[in-house]
Amino acid sequence: MDLSVHLPRGLTLKNPVMAASGTFGFGPEYAAYVDINRLGGVSVKGISPDPWRGNPPPRVWETPDGLLNSIGLQNPGMDAFLKDDIPFLKTVDTAVIANIIGHTVEEYQRVAERLTQEPRVDAFEVNISCPNIKEGGIQFGHDPEQAYRVTRAVRQVTDRPLMVKVSPNVAEPWVIAEAAVEAGADMISAINTLVGMAIDFKTRRPGLGGRTGGLSGPAIKPVAVRIVYELASRLSVPIIGMGGIQSAEDVLEFFMAGAAAVMVGTITFQHPERMLEIIEALPRVLTQHGFQSLQEAVGAALPR
Ligand SMILES: Cc1cc2nc3c(=O)[nH]c(=O)nc-3n(C[C@H](O)[C@H](O)[C@H](O)COP(=O)(O)O)c2cc1C
């Protein structure tokens, strides 16, 4: 079965399963465990123009069926990415998606402009779940106007395929997604993590150094499926779905909800080989559920 996926501006994936940003490093970290050439793509860890130090420890907290993290988008900055990681990424045959972050519209634009000069970057994913330090710390992704501005600024400096990643922590994620599409996004990825908290009984304080964290893993899958379905019902651009995927059946669920491709995150920490197992199982699972092709499954559950 042909598993390839054709996305806007010529972005072709050999199969629809990509590594989700922040759960696969920049690629080299997993090279010993996973044959990266077999993946549909890799969305690298969020990259800012300058290095970010991230949040104080503890940074992760396990929950039933999920994981809370408050990494705080630690990363070495775009120059280190270009110098240290691009050489490795040039040796692998998979789509490289640069996930970009910033504290201001100008920072997003700077990183997009610089990375556009690197031909190995196949596409951009704009993580708009960052606080806007010029606008009182409200997240870009929580306000359609801010989402529009940041997407527009990135669009102005790159003609690469561009996806904007929406947050589940707003009442109507499609309003944010619509603003991003209006500003020039070619695709929407969904979802980022859900804000959560855990209390440490020993210290009687929040368990995470950053106090709150982002919840990911199987616990959030129904929320992710709902948001993908809402986005696919309202928008005409491809939706890249993610949140709690653990199996080929989960991937099929996202397809039927309207996703054109998926990303897999938290499960990789426990089972680095799982993405490859999913890719291998997909044709059988599609056939088992009566689909002749991948395309036939996309949006099968949407209202006609
Ligand atoms: C430890 C960790 C770090 C993450 N870092 C990023 C990041 O840098 N940029 C981003 O857009 N999403 C980041 N995410 C969110 C994931 O890419 C994904 O949207 C989310 O975890 C849901 O998928 P999952 O349940 O399969 O993990 C991170 C998630 C985790 C668990």
The ligand as an ORCA input file, in Angstrom:
! r2SCAN-3c Opt
* xyz 0 1
  C       9.116     16.682     26.806
  C       8.302     17.339     25.725
  C       8.839     18.436     25.045
  C       8.098     19.076     24.040
  N       8.657     20.135     23.366
  C       7.966     20.728     22.338
  C       8.576     21.766     21.546
  O       9.753     22.123     21.724
  N       7.820     22.342     20.571
  C       6.525     21.935     20.307
  O       5.881     22.478     19.401
  N       5.956     20.929     21.021
  C       6.637     20.312     22.021
  N       6.058     19.275     22.728
  C       4.685     18.842     22.385
  C       4.680     17.627     21.467
  O       5.323     17.904     20.233
  C       3.225     17.139     21.186
  O       2.502     18.199     20.609
  C       2.499     16.698     22.440
  O       3.382     16.085     23.359
  C       1.339     15.736     22.145
  O       1.782     14.532     21.551
  P       2.110     13.188     22.406
  O       0.958     12.992     23.359
  O       2.261     12.100     21.396
  O       3.388     13.470     23.136
  C       6.782     18.625     23.737
  C       6.272     17.515     24.431
  C       7.001     16.870     25.406
  C       6.405     15.674     26.106
*
